[in-house]
Amino acid sequence: MIKKIIVVLITFLVITGCNDKNLSELDINKAVDKVEATLNNMQDILPETLEDVYGMDLTKMEEYVIKQNGDGDFYAIIKTTDKSYVKEIMDSYFEKVKEYDEAYAPDRLDLLDNKVDKEVGNYLIYVVSSDANSIYNDIIDTMN
């Protein structure tokens, strides 16, 4: 009898453990809709700009959305199997943005210093905003 209870308990834990958000897929379109209900006037950063100005190899990104607005808000949701490359290139991106902000928009430095950058499964999520944690949670809420 105890063996059966243990087997049932282990089976239950295995089945419910498979619903862990770290293993789920993000619905990027839902995430974009949810984020942009909070952040205004978000514009895609053009692929040419990402490649030419920031040196990003977009072939390392299976799926992505990278947007910003004129108020210093930014978010990126990037699905990749090469996380180390994307993290490195995003660090470089944020260094360039910080240099710009130091020279031309020092009031935005606090936003940048308090950015959220998290890894969830095969996704890297970056949010720069006064509501960065809340927006990150909105993105996570869209996981299947």
C-alpha positions, 0 to 999 in steps of 0.5 A: 500500500505504501509503495502505491502511495509513493508511486502515485505521489512521485507520478503527481510531482513529475506531472505537475513539475512539467508545468514549470514556466521555465520550460514553457514557451512565451507567446511573444505576440501576447507579450507585446500586446500586454507590454504595449498596454503599459508603455506608449509609442514603442517602435521596433529597432530596425534589423539594419540598425541592430546589425550595423550600429550595434553589431548584432548577428540576428541569425543567433536569435530564433525569434525576437522583438526589440523595441524602444520609445523616446522616453527611454523605455525599452524591452526585448524578448529574445528566443535563442539557443546561444544565450552567451552570445546574445547576453554579450551583445546585449551588454554591449548594446546597453553600454552604448545606450549608457554612453549616449544617455550620459552625454545627452539624456542623463535623466534616463540613467536611473532607468538603465541602471535599474533594468530587468534582465532575466533568463527564462528557458530559451528566452532572454528578457530585458526591460528598461522602464520605471515599471520594469519589474511589473512589465517583466511580470506581465511578460511572464504571465503570457507563458503557455 
